[in-house]
């Protein structure tokens, strides 16, 4: 059986879902003969985005669906995450200070810093009242 | 995520196993806080079986290091896999933590001091 070029998943706004989705990404990447390191990097970027949305993205405590799409085309993996949380551009934040001492170091912004460093392209759109984050990573890096 | 504590004389070694992410980092956070609160100041975290870490995991290490600095203690990390080491490198955490190649080396780093 050949691995399809697209993976489409819907998860609940529950942090425990992140480990589950990472297994699906692992399988998708391995199924295309791509290195485990690439799967790790995609999963870390996705984890940081999902953690932000699930922890801070909603005005109510109720259940919400988050759509995750992963596609491979022309040696580029495209990850899309779509949620119905309040409008929030994760990339509209100042970069963290990575040189401060332990006492002065802050944890804020490290997740987004990781995403920017791991991906070749990052993009945010507000589309039909929903947040859409698009990440791209070349597979031959 | 599992978090196992072992004593080697004055040094407490915390062995981590599994994924340290936003849904599991709390387990390690509670363990570290309980150790620091009971006065342990020579801590080693053995990452040999730590498969994965996100910024939620980094936050716990930073919190523990800040508390230990106030208590004149220290946190030494040991045996990270390449993925975990990459996260430490990309965030500059490699330069604020002592990271040893083995658990024994991390324990010995305290013996040389005392």
gemmi code that builds the backbone of each chain (N, CA, C; Angstrom):
import gemmi

chains = {
    "A": [
        ("UNK", (0.851, -1.206, 0.000), (0.000, 0.000, 0.000), (0.877, 1.243, 0.000)),
        ("UNK", (0.603, 2.148, -0.937), (1.412, 3.376, -0.961), (0.811, 4.422, -0.033)),
        ("UNK", (1.688, 5.212, 0.536), (1.272, 6.254, 1.475), (0.646, 7.408, 0.693)),
        ("UNK", (-0.574, 7.851, 1.064), (-1.166, 8.995, 0.356), (-0.328, 10.265, 0.521)),
        ("UNK", (-0.564, 11.221, -0.383), (0.217, 12.458, -0.359), (-0.314, 13.455, 0.671)),
        ("UNK", (-1.505, 13.165, 1.189), (-2.102, 14.087, 2.165), (-2.599, 13.346, 3.395)),
        ("UNK", (-2.500, 14.029, 4.523), (-3.022, 13.487, 5.776), (-3.932, 14.567, 6.348)),
        ("UNK", (-5.187, 14.213, 6.653), (-6.103, 15.208, 7.220), (-6.648, 14.673, 8.530)),
        ("UNK", (-6.475, 15.429, 9.587), (-6.853, 14.975, 10.917), (-7.660, 16.050, 11.627)),
        ("UNK", (-8.596, 15.617, 12.447), (-9.340, 16.545, 13.304), (-9.091, 16.125, 14.739)),
        ("UNK", (-8.666, 17.079, 15.560), (-8.437, 16.737, 16.970), (-9.275, 17.646, 17.871)),
        ("UNK", (-9.460, 17.208, 19.090), (-10.144, 18.029, 20.087), (-9.153, 18.991, 20.730)),
        ("UNK", (-9.665, 20.032, 21.387), (-8.779, 20.984, 22.077), (-8.372, 20.401, 23.434)),
        ("UNK", (-7.573, 19.355, 23.366), (-7.111, 18.632, 24.542), (-5.615, 18.374, 24.334)),
        ("UNK", (-4.789, 18.816, 25.296), (-3.331, 18.705, 25.135), (-2.883, 17.261, 24.917)),
        ("UNK", (-3.650, 16.295, 25.461), (-3.266, 14.890, 25.309), (-3.354, 14.427, 23.854)),
        ("UNK", (-4.077, 15.188, 23.012), (-4.198, 14.826, 21.601), (-2.879, 15.016, 20.840)),
        ("UNK", (-1.981, 15.840, 21.386), (-0.747, 16.191, 20.665), (0.143, 14.957, 20.470)),
        ("UNK", (0.251, 14.110, 21.501), (1.066, 12.894, 21.372), (0.454, 11.955, 20.333)),
        ("UNK", (-0.879, 11.914, 20.310), (-1.568, 11.023, 19.365), (-1.314, 11.458, 17.922)),
        ("UNK", (-1.409, 12.793, 17.690), (-1.229, 13.289, 16.320), (0.222, 13.116, 15.876)),
        ("UNK", (1.157, 13.161, 16.829), (2.575, 13.034, 16.462), (2.860, 11.630, 15.906)),
        ("UNK", (2.121, 10.643, 16.388), (2.315, 9.280, 15.854), (1.860, 9.198, 14.398)),
        ("UNK", (0.775, 9.921, 14.089), (0.283, 9.922, 12.701), (1.270, 10.624, 11.777)),
        ("UNK", (1.861, 11.723, 12.264), (2.877, 12.438, 11.458), (4.112, 11.545, 11.278)),
        ("UNK", (4.527, 10.869, 12.352), (5.665, 9.933, 12.268), (5.419, 8.900, 11.159)),
        ("UNK", (4.213, 8.325, 11.169), (3.883, 7.294, 10.179), (3.881, 7.863, 8.756)),
        ("UNK", (3.336, 9.077, 8.615), (3.275, 9.728, 7.303), (4.680, 9.957, 6.755)),
        ("UNK", (5.558, 10.481, 7.588), (6.934, 10.799, 7.164), (7.708, 9.504, 6.870)),
        ("UNK", (7.592, 8.523, 7.770), (8.294, 7.245, 7.557), (7.759, 6.539, 6.305)),
        ("UNK", (6.440, 6.634, 6.084), (5.812, 6.001, 4.927), (6.289, 6.564, 3.607)),
        ("UNK", (6.783, 7.796, 3.631), (7.341, 8.409, 2.425), (8.854, 8.262, 2.368)),
        ("UNK", (9.406, 7.454, 3.273), (10.851, 7.209, 3.252), (11.674, 8.411, 3.682)),
        ("UNK", (11.048, 9.328, 4.417), (11.754, 10.532, 4.861), (12.302, 10.318, 6.276)),
        ("UNK", (13.358, 11.075, 6.649), (14.042, 10.801, 7.925), (13.216, 11.129, 9.176)),
        ("UNK", (13.472, 10.371, 10.242), (12.779, 10.577, 11.515), (13.040, 11.973, 12.076)),
        ("UNK", (14.201, 12.532, 11.757), (14.529, 13.878, 12.238), (13.543, 14.910, 11.686)),
        ("UNK", (13.118, 14.715, 10.430), (12.131, 15.617, 9.824), (10.800, 15.500, 10.572)),
        ("UNK", (10.405, 14.273, 10.899), (9.161, 14.063, 11.648), (9.237, 14.746, 13.008)),
        ("UNK", (10.392, 14.612, 13.662), (10.573, 15.274, 14.957), (10.378, 16.787, 14.826)),
        ("UNK", (10.995, 17.370, 13.814), (10.931, 18.829, 13.662), (9.516, 19.308, 13.332)),
        ("UNK", (8.817, 18.573, 12.476), (7.425, 18.922, 12.154), (6.546, 18.790, 13.395)),
        ("UNK", (6.753, 17.715, 14.146), (5.946, 17.489, 15.344), (6.184, 18.546, 16.412)),
        ("UNK", (7.419, 18.971, 16.545), (7.717, 20.007, 17.536), (7.030, 21.320, 17.166)),
        ("UNK", (7.119, 21.695, 15.884), (6.469, 22.935, 15.434), (4.957, 22.855, 15.642)),
        ("UNK", (4.381, 21.717, 15.261), (2.935, 21.531, 15.407), (2.527, 21.541, 16.880)),
        ("UNK", (3.309, 20.873, 17.715), (3.069, 20.835, 19.160), (3.022, 22.258, 19.736)),
        ("UNK", (4.010, 23.079, 19.366), (4.059, 24.439, 19.909), (2.824, 25.243, 19.506)),
        ("UNK", (2.391, 25.088, 18.254), (1.183, 25.793, 17.787), (-0.065, 25.290, 18.515)),
        ("UNK", (-0.213, 23.963, 18.560), (-1.413, 23.386, 19.174), (-1.479, 23.709, 20.665)),
        ("UNK", (-0.323, 23.652, 21.347), (-0.302, 23.959, 22.778), (-0.800, 25.385, 23.029)),
        ("UNK", (-0.348, 26.329, 22.186), (-0.796, 27.719, 22.325), (-2.301, 27.842, 22.150)),
        ("UNK", (-2.806, 27.253, 21.077), (-4.246, 27.376, 20.777), (-5.073, 26.709, 21.872)),
        ("UNK", (-4.686, 25.484, 22.243), (-5.483, 24.739, 23.224), (-5.432, 25.416, 24.605)),
        ("UNK", (-4.256, 25.981, 24.960), (-4.099, 26.574, 26.293), (-4.698, 27.976, 26.393)),
        ("UNK", (-4.589, 28.767, 25.317), (-4.949, 30.196, 25.428), (-5.909, 30.682, 24.352)),
        ("UNK", (-6.310, 29.833, 23.404), (-6.986, 30.333, 22.214), (-8.480, 30.531, 22.295)),
        ("UNK", (-9.108, 30.018, 23.372), (-10.571, 30.021, 23.385), (-11.135, 30.852, 24.536)),
        ("UNK", (-12.285, 31.480, 24.249), (-12.946, 32.292, 25.280), (-13.871, 31.448, 26.157)),
        ("UNK", (-14.189, 30.235, 25.723), (-15.078, 29.378, 26.511), (-14.358, 28.059, 26.789)),
        ("UNK", (-14.799, 27.343, 27.838), (-14.098, 26.101, 28.198), (-14.591, 24.873, 27.435)),
        ("UNK", (-15.490, 25.050, 26.497), (-16.121, 23.919, 25.829), (-15.238, 23.247, 24.799)),
        ("UNK", (-15.733, 22.139, 24.231), (-14.950, 21.423, 23.223), (-14.906, 22.170, 21.882)),
        ("UNK", (-13.742, 22.084, 21.232), (-13.564, 22.663, 19.899), (-12.780, 21.683, 19.046)),
        ("UNK", (-13.024, 21.741, 17.733), (-12.241, 20.922, 16.804), (-11.108, 21.762, 16.218)),
        ("UNK", (-9.972, 21.132, 16.006), (-8.839, 21.758, 15.321), (-8.485, 20.858, 14.144)),
        ("UNK", (-8.403, 21.470, 12.963), (-8.059, 20.700, 11.758), (-6.559, 20.770, 11.529)),
        ("UNK", (-5.962, 19.619, 11.263), (-4.530, 19.577, 10.920), (-4.399, 18.865, 9.578)),
        ("UNK", (-3.688, 19.516, 8.662), (-3.461, 18.902, 7.348), (-1.956, 18.845, 7.088)),
        ("UNK", (-1.501, 17.745, 6.553), (-0.096, 17.572, 6.236), (-0.026, 17.057, 4.809)),
        ("UNK", (0.759, 17.714, 3.961), (0.834, 17.304, 2.557), (2.277, 17.319, 2.078)),
        ("UNK", (2.579, 16.411, 1.174), (3.908, 16.353, 0.570), (3.780, 16.599, -0.923)),
        ("UNK", (4.513, 17.601, -1.435), (4.539, 17.868, -2.875), (5.850, 18.558, -3.220)),
        ("UNK", (6.481, 18.103, -4.272), (7.724, 18.719, -4.759), (8.756, 18.903, -3.646)),
        ("UNK", (8.992, 17.871, -2.880), (10.017, 17.898, -1.821), (9.754, 18.958, -0.750)),
        ("UNK", (8.486, 19.334, -0.601), (8.119, 20.269, 0.471), (6.960, 19.669, 1.271)),
        ("UNK", (7.113, 19.662, 2.591), (6.006, 19.276, 3.466), (5.267, 20.556, 3.861)),
        ("UNK", (3.962, 20.572, 3.674), (3.147, 21.702, 4.119), (2.243, 21.232, 5.257)),
        ("UNK", (2.343, 21.928, 6.379), (1.499, 21.641, 7.535), (0.535, 22.811, 7.682)),
        ("UNK", (-0.759, 22.513, 7.790), (-1.743, 23.573, 8.037), (-2.525, 23.238, 9.292)),
        ("UNK", (-2.739, 24.272, 10.096), (-3.547, 24.083, 11.293), (-4.641, 25.133, 11.287)),
        ("UNK", (-5.890, 24.705, 11.462), (-7.026, 25.631, 11.386), (-7.875, 25.476, 12.639)),
        ("UNK", (-8.153, 26.623, 13.297), (-8.955, 26.549, 14.528), (-9.984, 27.671, 14.558)),
        ("UNK", (-10.982, 27.514, 15.430), (-12.035, 28.531, 15.545), (-11.876, 29.357, 16.836)),
        ("UNK", (-10.645, 29.473, 17.293), (-10.367, 30.312, 18.460), (-10.397, 31.786, 18.096)),
        ("UNK", (-10.111, 32.637, 19.112), (-10.118, 34.064, 18.812), (-8.930, 34.396, 17.912)),
        ("UNK", (-9.068, 35.488, 17.128), (-8.036, 35.857, 16.145), (-6.696, 36.026, 16.846)),
        ("UNK", (-5.694, 35.303, 16.385), (-4.380, 35.395, 17.000), (-3.300, 34.994, 16.006)),
        ("UNK", (-2.390, 35.929, 15.734), (-1.262, 35.650, 14.850), (-0.052, 35.292, 15.712)),
        ("UNK", (0.338, 34.014, 15.754), (1.447, 33.612, 16.635), (2.780, 34.237, 16.246)),
        ("UNK", (2.881, 34.684, 14.983), (4.170, 35.204, 14.527), (4.302, 36.708, 14.740)),
        ("UNK", (3.260, 37.318, 15.296), (3.282, 38.745, 15.597), (3.772, 38.930, 17.035)),
        ("UNK", (5.001, 38.494, 17.300), (5.550, 38.584, 18.659), (7.039, 38.876, 18.557)),
        ("UNK", (7.586, 39.633, 19.524), (9.012, 39.943, 19.469), (9.850, 38.693, 19.728)),
        ("UNK", (11.064, 38.615, 19.143), (11.911, 37.442, 19.392), (12.403, 37.428, 20.833)),
        ("UNK", (12.593, 36.227, 21.394), (13.076, 36.141, 22.788), (14.567, 36.466, 22.887)),
        ("UNK", (14.998, 36.874, 24.079), (16.425, 37.093, 24.341), (17.041, 35.739, 24.700)),
        ("UNK", (17.906, 35.240, 23.819), (18.466, 33.894, 24.020), (19.806, 33.930, 24.748)),
        ("UNK", (20.220, 35.123, 25.192), (21.543, 35.228, 25.815), (21.472, 35.570, 27.297)),
        ("UNK", (20.259, 35.807, 27.817), (20.125, 36.216, 29.213), (20.560, 35.092, 30.167)),
        ("UNK", (20.957, 35.469, 31.366), (21.351, 34.482, 32.382), (20.115, 33.745, 32.893)),
        ("UNK", (20.340, 32.710, 33.697), (19.216, 31.941, 34.257), (18.246, 32.857, 34.984)),
        ("UNK", (18.778, 33.780, 35.794), (17.910, 34.648, 36.603), (17.030, 35.531, 35.717)),
        ("UNK", (17.581, 36.003, 34.589), (16.857, 36.957, 33.760), (16.114, 36.314, 32.599)),
        ("UNK", (16.319, 35.017, 32.424), (15.750, 34.349, 31.259), (14.238, 34.193, 31.423)),
        ("UNK", (13.522, 34.471, 30.302), (12.073, 34.282, 30.302), (11.723, 33.167, 29.317)),
        ("UNK", (10.627, 32.460, 29.587), (10.235, 31.347, 28.723), (9.375, 31.847, 27.566)),
        ("UNK", (8.862, 33.063, 27.658), (7.948, 33.585, 26.643), (8.596, 33.632, 25.274)),
        ("UNK", (7.857, 33.228, 24.271), (8.315, 33.346, 22.892), (9.193, 32.218, 22.399)),
        ("UNK", (9.581, 31.292, 23.287), (10.489, 30.220, 22.846), (9.816, 29.259, 21.866)),
        ("UNK", (8.531, 28.997, 22.077), (7.823, 28.087, 21.180), (7.811, 28.611, 19.752)),
        ("UNK", (7.459, 29.888, 19.597), (7.415, 30.490, 18.263), (8.825, 30.602, 17.675)),
        ("UNK", (9.803, 30.886, 18.533), (11.198, 30.920, 18.086), (11.601, 29.567, 17.494)),
        ("UNK", (11.199, 28.477, 18.162), (11.498, 27.128, 17.657), (10.841, 26.905, 16.295)),
        ("UNK", (9.567, 27.297, 16.176), (8.852, 27.096, 14.907), (9.576, 27.818, 13.769)),
        ("UNK", (9.938, 29.091, 14.001), (10.632, 29.867, 12.964), (11.939, 29.208, 12.553)),
        ("UNK", (12.665, 28.646, 13.534), (13.960, 28.034, 13.249), (13.836, 26.685, 12.558)),
        ("UNK", (12.750, 25.981, 12.835), (12.595, 24.630, 12.291), (12.023, 24.635, 10.883)),
        ("UNK", (11.257, 25.676, 10.535), (10.519, 25.668, 9.281), (11.164, 26.600, 8.260)),
        ("UNK", (10.957, 26.288, 6.972), (11.475, 27.165, 5.928), (10.494, 28.297, 5.610)),
        ("UNK", (9.221, 28.151, 6.017), (8.221, 29.185, 5.732), (7.153, 29.135, 6.820)),
        ("UNK", (6.768, 30.297, 7.327), (5.670, 30.359, 8.296), (4.700, 31.446, 7.863)),
        ("UNK", (3.403, 31.190, 8.042), (2.399, 32.137, 7.537), (1.146, 32.042, 8.395)),
        ("UNK", (0.511, 33.198, 8.620), (-0.756, 33.215, 9.350), (-1.807, 33.894, 8.499)),
        ("UNK", (-3.028, 33.332, 8.483), (-4.153, 33.982, 7.799), (-5.382, 33.931, 8.698)),
        ("UNK", (-6.182, 34.984, 8.659), (-7.505, 34.939, 9.282), (-8.475, 34.729, 8.139)),
        ("UNK", (-9.127, 33.572, 8.100), (-9.923, 33.185, 6.936), (-11.307, 32.766, 7.419)),
        ("UNK", (-12.350, 33.485, 6.995), (-13.738, 33.158, 7.366), (-13.914, 32.991, 8.868)),
        ("UNK", (-13.316, 33.905, 9.625), (-13.466, 33.855, 11.078), (-12.674, 32.744, 11.741)),
        ("UNK", (-11.718, 32.166, 11.026), (-10.902, 31.093, 11.596), (-9.422, 31.422, 11.449)),
        ("UNK", (-8.604, 30.916, 12.389), (-7.151, 31.072, 12.299), (-6.591, 29.945, 11.446)),
        ("UNK", (-5.751, 30.312, 10.480), (-5.067, 29.301, 9.666), (-3.577, 29.584, 9.718)),
        ("UNK", (-2.820, 28.615, 10.208), (-1.361, 28.738, 10.224), (-0.796, 27.743, 9.216)),
        ("UNK", (0.096, 28.238, 8.359), (0.691, 27.392, 7.317), (2.207, 27.340, 7.558)),
        ("UNK", (2.735, 26.147, 7.656), (4.164, 25.942, 7.832), (4.674, 25.101, 6.677)),
        ("UNK", (5.855, 25.459, 6.164), (6.447, 24.641, 5.103), (7.873, 24.275, 5.489)),
        ("UNK", (8.247, 23.072, 5.074), (9.607, 22.600, 5.353), (10.092, 21.805, 4.150)),
        ("UNK", (11.270, 22.175, 3.633), (11.846, 21.394, 2.537), (12.345, 20.066, 3.090)),
        ("UNK", (12.114, 19.005, 2.329), (12.474, 17.680, 2.846), (13.930, 17.331, 2.562)),
        ("UNK", (14.604, 18.126, 1.730), (15.979, 17.781, 1.349), (17.009, 18.616, 2.087)),
        ("UNK", (16.608, 19.232, 3.214), (17.567, 20.030, 3.980), (18.397, 19.126, 4.867)),
    ],
    "B": [
        ("UNK", (4.846, 9.705, 30.466), (6.056, 10.314, 31.026), (6.307, 9.750, 32.401)),
        ("UNK", (7.507, 9.200, 32.603), (7.886, 8.706, 33.914), (9.070, 9.477, 34.440)),
        ("UNK", (9.153, 9.519, 35.757), (10.090, 10.399, 36.429), (10.552, 9.660, 37.684)),
        ("UNK", (11.761, 9.069, 37.644), (12.221, 8.206, 38.738), (13.410, 8.844, 39.451)),
        ("UNK", (13.340, 8.818, 40.790), (14.354, 9.501, 41.598), (15.299, 8.483, 42.246)),
        ("UNK", (16.616, 8.751, 42.176), (17.617, 7.906, 42.839), (18.642, 8.789, 43.528)),
        ("UNK", (19.111, 8.343, 44.714), (20.125, 9.130, 45.414), (21.511, 8.510, 45.231)),
        ("UNK", (22.502, 9.366, 44.960), (23.906, 8.962, 44.943), (24.641, 9.895, 45.909)),
        ("UNK", (24.760, 9.499, 47.169), (25.300, 10.357, 48.232), (24.520, 11.680, 48.270)),
        ("UNK", (25.199, 12.810, 48.056), (24.474, 14.084, 48.185), (23.722, 14.467, 46.904)),
        ("UNK", (23.860, 13.656, 45.863), (23.281, 14.004, 44.565), (21.991, 13.213, 44.326)),
        ("UNK", (20.954, 13.923, 43.890), (19.715, 13.265, 43.501), (19.663, 13.186, 41.978)),
        ("UNK", (19.513, 11.973, 41.446), (19.388, 11.798, 39.999), (17.924, 11.536, 39.666)),
        ("UNK", (17.371, 12.375, 38.799), (15.997, 12.189, 38.335), (16.067, 11.660, 36.906)),
        ("UNK", (15.611, 10.435, 36.708), (15.614, 9.835, 35.373), (14.284, 10.074, 34.680)),
        ("UNK", (14.344, 10.673, 33.487), (13.109, 10.962, 32.743), (12.928, 9.937, 31.637)),
        ("UNK", (11.671, 9.565, 31.405), (11.379, 8.575, 30.386), (10.127, 8.989, 29.641)),
        ("UNK", (10.217, 9.076, 28.307), (9.030, 9.365, 27.509), (9.054, 10.747, 26.886)),
        ("UNK", (7.867, 11.338, 26.745), (7.695, 12.635, 26.090), (7.420, 13.712, 27.134)),
        ("UNK", (8.203, 14.790, 27.072), (7.991, 15.905, 27.994), (7.375, 17.054, 27.188)),
        ("UNK", (6.041, 17.106, 27.182), (5.348, 18.142, 26.419), (4.337, 18.856, 27.315)),
        ("UNK", (3.442, 19.632, 26.692), (2.544, 20.465, 27.488), (1.569, 19.646, 28.326)),
        ("UNK", (1.333, 18.389, 27.943), (0.403, 17.595, 28.749), (1.120, 16.769, 29.818)),
        ("UNK", (2.454, 16.651, 29.756), (3.178, 15.799, 30.714), (4.229, 16.541, 31.542)),
        ("UNK", (4.614, 17.754, 31.128), (5.701, 18.466, 31.818), (5.386, 18.692, 33.297)),
        ("UNK", (4.084, 18.779, 33.625), (3.649, 18.996, 35.003), (4.152, 17.899, 35.939)),
        ("UNK", (4.272, 16.669, 35.431), (4.747, 15.548, 36.250), (6.175, 15.816, 36.719)),
        ("UNK", (7.009, 16.297, 35.802), (8.403, 16.598, 36.145), (8.470, 17.846, 37.033)),
        ("UNK", (7.607, 18.817, 36.729), (7.580, 20.052, 37.518), (7.281, 19.742, 38.987)),
        ("UNK", (6.281, 18.899, 39.225), (5.925, 18.566, 40.611), (7.060, 17.836, 41.317)),
        ("UNK", (7.740, 16.930, 40.592), (8.874, 16.202, 41.166), (10.009, 17.168, 41.531)),
        ("UNK", (10.347, 18.079, 40.620), (11.451, 19.005, 40.867), (11.134, 19.924, 42.046)),
        ("UNK", (9.898, 20.426, 42.090), (9.504, 21.324, 43.182), (9.581, 20.594, 44.523)),
        ("UNK", (9.141, 19.328, 44.553), (9.156, 18.595, 45.826), (10.600, 18.356, 46.284)),
        ("UNK", (11.498, 18.095, 45.352), (12.913, 17.888, 45.713), (13.534, 19.177, 46.251)),
        ("UNK", (13.272, 20.276, 45.563), (13.856, 21.558, 45.974), (13.264, 22.006, 47.312)),
        ("UNK", (11.950, 21.799, 47.468), (11.288, 22.187, 48.716), (11.804, 21.409, 49.923)),
        ("UNK", (12.254, 20.161, 49.705), (12.751, 19.423, 50.851), (14.256, 19.628, 51.050)),
        ("UNK", (14.830, 20.566, 50.291), (16.201, 20.996, 50.563), (17.280, 20.361, 49.710)),
        ("UNK", (16.890, 19.549, 48.716), (17.905, 18.975, 47.826), (18.474, 20.083, 46.942)),
        ("UNK", (19.804, 20.147, 46.829), (20.391, 21.230, 46.042), (21.352, 20.730, 44.964)),
        ("UNK", (21.683, 19.415, 44.995), (22.561, 18.841, 43.969), (21.729, 17.912, 43.098)),
        ("UNK", (21.219, 18.457, 42.000), (20.300, 17.678, 41.168), (20.914, 17.334, 39.814)),
        ("UNK", (20.700, 16.104, 39.387), (21.058, 15.662, 38.035), (19.775, 15.174, 37.375)),
        ("UNK", (19.528, 15.627, 36.145), (18.411, 15.072, 35.389), (18.991, 14.222, 34.264)),
        ("UNK", (18.721, 12.927, 34.325), (19.230, 11.995, 33.326), (18.221, 11.897, 32.184)),
        ("UNK", (18.616, 12.356, 30.995), (17.701, 12.420, 29.847), (17.896, 11.249, 28.881)),
        ("UNK", (18.597, 10.199, 29.322), (18.928, 9.071, 28.426), (17.679, 8.472, 27.780)),
        ("UNK", (16.566, 8.472, 28.509), (15.336, 7.889, 27.946), (14.259, 8.946, 27.706)),
        ("UNK", (14.691, 10.184, 27.621), (13.758, 11.262, 27.274), (13.673, 11.325, 25.746)),
        ("UNK", (12.518, 10.991, 25.190), (12.382, 10.882, 23.737), (12.153, 12.234, 23.077)),
        ("UNK", (11.550, 13.178, 23.825), (11.025, 14.382, 23.171), (10.875, 15.483, 24.198)),
        ("UNK", (11.160, 16.714, 23.790), (10.891, 17.852, 24.680), (10.387, 19.030, 23.853)),
        ("UNK", (9.419, 19.777, 24.397), (8.945, 21.012, 23.755), (9.263, 22.168, 24.701)),
        ("UNK", (8.849, 23.372, 24.332), (9.143, 24.534, 25.186), (8.469, 24.395, 26.559)),
        ("UNK", (7.397, 23.598, 26.643), (6.760, 23.357, 27.943), (7.716, 22.610, 28.875)),
        ("UNK", (8.547, 21.746, 28.312), (9.559, 21.046, 29.102), (10.704, 21.968, 29.483)),
        ("UNK", (11.119, 22.812, 28.541), (12.183, 23.782, 28.841), (11.769, 24.684, 30.000)),
        ("UNK", (10.500, 25.065, 30.022), (9.992, 25.942, 31.075), (10.225, 25.329, 32.459)),
        ("UNK", (10.030, 24.005, 32.558), (10.214, 23.327, 33.843), (11.684, 23.364, 34.278)),
        ("UNK", (12.593, 23.111, 33.338), (14.020, 23.159, 33.678), (14.439, 24.564, 34.091)),
        ("UNK", (13.897, 25.571, 33.392), (14.251, 26.954, 33.737), (13.725, 27.310, 35.124)),
        ("UNK", (12.482, 26.913, 35.412), (11.898, 27.165, 36.732), (12.756, 26.520, 37.821)),
        ("UNK", (13.154, 25.261, 37.605), (13.949, 24.546, 38.612), (15.303, 25.214, 38.794)),
        ("UNK", (15.920, 25.625, 37.696), (17.240, 26.265, 37.780), (17.156, 27.589, 38.523)),
        ("UNK", (16.072, 28.349, 38.287), (15.898, 29.637, 38.987), (15.753, 29.412, 40.491)),
        ("UNK", (14.929, 28.440, 40.851), (14.736, 28.153, 42.285), (16.021, 27.659, 42.918)),
        ("UNK", (16.770, 26.809, 42.202), (18.008, 26.264, 42.753), (19.074, 27.340, 42.900)),
        ("UNK", (19.101, 28.276, 41.970), (20.076, 29.370, 42.054), (19.842, 30.173, 43.335)),
        ("UNK", (18.554, 30.429, 43.639), (18.220, 31.146, 44.876), (18.641, 30.348, 46.100)),
        ("UNK", (18.558, 29.007, 46.004), (18.881, 28.138, 47.141), (20.355, 27.701, 47.119)),
        ("UNK", (21.171, 28.371, 46.308), (22.598, 28.045, 46.144), (22.809, 26.601, 45.707)),
        ("UNK", (21.882, 26.091, 44.932), (22.008, 24.736, 44.408), (22.257, 24.770, 42.911)),
        ("UNK", (22.170, 23.614, 42.294), (22.475, 23.533, 40.869), (21.738, 22.355, 40.237)),
        ("UNK", (21.535, 22.483, 38.925), (20.909, 21.423, 38.138), (21.849, 21.085, 36.992)),
        ("UNK", (22.250, 19.812, 36.896), (23.106, 19.352, 35.800), (22.316, 18.344, 34.974)),
        ("UNK", (22.408, 18.464, 33.659), (21.664, 17.561, 32.770), (22.625, 16.557, 32.146)),
        ("UNK", (22.121, 15.364, 31.831), (22.992, 14.325, 31.272), (22.320, 13.536, 30.156)),
        ("UNK", (23.151, 13.082, 29.218), (22.800, 12.113, 28.157), (21.526, 12.442, 27.380)),
        ("UNK", (21.597, 13.539, 26.620), (20.450, 13.880, 25.773), (20.574, 13.213, 24.410)),
        ("UNK", (19.448, 12.795, 23.845), (19.489, 12.344, 22.447), (19.593, 13.572, 21.531)),
        ("UNK", (19.853, 13.308, 20.245), (20.127, 14.412, 19.308), (18.945, 15.367, 19.164)),
        ("UNK", (17.708, 14.825, 19.202), (16.527, 15.679, 19.053), (16.391, 16.641, 20.238)),
        ("UNK", (16.554, 16.102, 21.434), (16.425, 16.931, 22.643), (17.558, 17.967, 22.682)),
        ("UNK", (18.763, 17.528, 22.314), (19.913, 18.449, 22.309), (19.680, 19.596, 21.321)),
        ("UNK", (19.044, 19.274, 20.179), (18.759, 20.300, 19.168), (17.844, 21.385, 19.740)),
        ("UNK", (16.860, 20.988, 20.544), (15.941, 21.963, 21.148), (16.709, 22.854, 22.135)),
        ("UNK", (17.606, 22.272, 22.913), (18.425, 23.055, 23.841), (19.343, 24.015, 23.080)),
        ("UNK", (19.910, 23.526, 21.970), (20.821, 24.372, 21.185), (20.074, 25.552, 20.549)),
        ("UNK", (18.900, 25.277, 19.974), (18.175, 26.320, 19.236), (17.647, 27.424, 20.150)),
        ("UNK", (17.464, 27.107, 21.423), (16.882, 28.088, 22.337), (17.938, 28.740, 23.243)),
        ("UNK", (19.213, 28.374, 23.026), (20.265, 28.926, 23.876), (20.316, 28.287, 25.256)),
        ("UNK", (19.497, 27.263, 25.498), (19.506, 26.609, 26.815), (20.786, 25.799, 27.028)),
        ("UNK", (21.466, 25.428, 25.941), (22.734, 24.695, 26.085), (23.778, 25.535, 26.800)),
        ("UNK", (23.654, 26.868, 26.667), (24.668, 27.728, 27.290), (24.321, 28.098, 28.728)),
        ("UNK", (23.092, 27.845, 29.179), (22.768, 28.165, 30.580), (22.731, 26.917, 31.465)),
        ("UNK", (22.791, 25.727, 30.846), (22.830, 24.483, 31.630), (24.127, 23.738, 31.358)),
        ("UNK", (24.661, 23.109, 32.416), (25.758, 22.174, 32.216), (25.146, 20.869, 31.723)),
        ("UNK", (25.632, 20.388, 30.571), (25.102, 19.154, 29.978), (26.249, 18.152, 29.849)),
        ("UNK", (26.133, 17.024, 30.547), (27.198, 16.018, 30.550), (26.840, 14.855, 29.622)),
        ("UNK", (27.880, 14.158, 29.164), (27.684, 13.047, 28.236), (27.168, 11.783, 28.909)),
        ("UNK", (27.334, 11.698, 30.233), (26.836, 10.513, 30.944), (26.353, 10.910, 32.337)),
        ("UNK", (25.524, 10.033, 32.906), (25.006, 10.256, 34.255), (26.159, 10.293, 35.258)),
        ("UNK", (27.130, 9.390, 35.077), (28.268, 9.312, 36.001), (29.069, 10.616, 35.979)),
        ("UNK", (29.274, 11.135, 34.773), (30.020, 12.392, 34.638), (29.275, 13.524, 35.361)),
        ("UNK", (27.959, 13.519, 35.244), (27.153, 14.564, 35.894), (27.257, 14.448, 37.420)),
        ("UNK", (27.198, 13.221, 37.936), (27.312, 13.017, 39.394), (28.705, 13.432, 39.862)),
        ("UNK", (29.721, 13.044, 39.086), (31.104, 13.371, 39.458), (31.371, 14.871, 39.440)),
        ("UNK", (30.612, 15.614, 38.619), (30.844, 17.061, 38.556), (30.560, 17.710, 39.911)),
        ("UNK", (29.705, 17.093, 40.726), (29.449, 17.603, 42.083), (30.565, 17.198, 43.032)),
        ("UNK", (31.104, 15.968, 42.854), (32.167, 15.491, 43.744), (33.397, 16.380, 43.637)),
        ("UNK", (33.696, 16.815, 42.396), (34.886, 17.644, 42.199), (34.760, 18.991, 42.897)),
        ("UNK", (33.495, 19.448, 43.033), (33.282, 20.761, 43.657), (33.460, 20.712, 45.165)),
        ("UNK", (32.999, 19.596, 45.785), (32.965, 19.568, 47.242), (34.282, 19.084, 47.827)),
    ],
}
model = gemmi.Model(1)
for chain_id, residues in chains.items():
    chain = gemmi.Chain(chain_id)
    for i, (resn, *xyz) in enumerate(residues, 1):
        res = gemmi.Residue()
        res.name, res.seqid = resn, gemmi.SeqId(i, " ")
        for name, pos in zip(("N", "CA", "C"), xyz):
            atom = gemmi.Atom()
            atom.name, atom.element = name, gemmi.Element(name[0])
            atom.pos, atom.b_iso = gemmi.Position(*pos), 0.0
            res.add_atom(atom)
        chain.add_residue(res)
    model.add_chain(chain)
structure = gemmi.Structure()
structure.add_model(model)
structure.setup_entities()
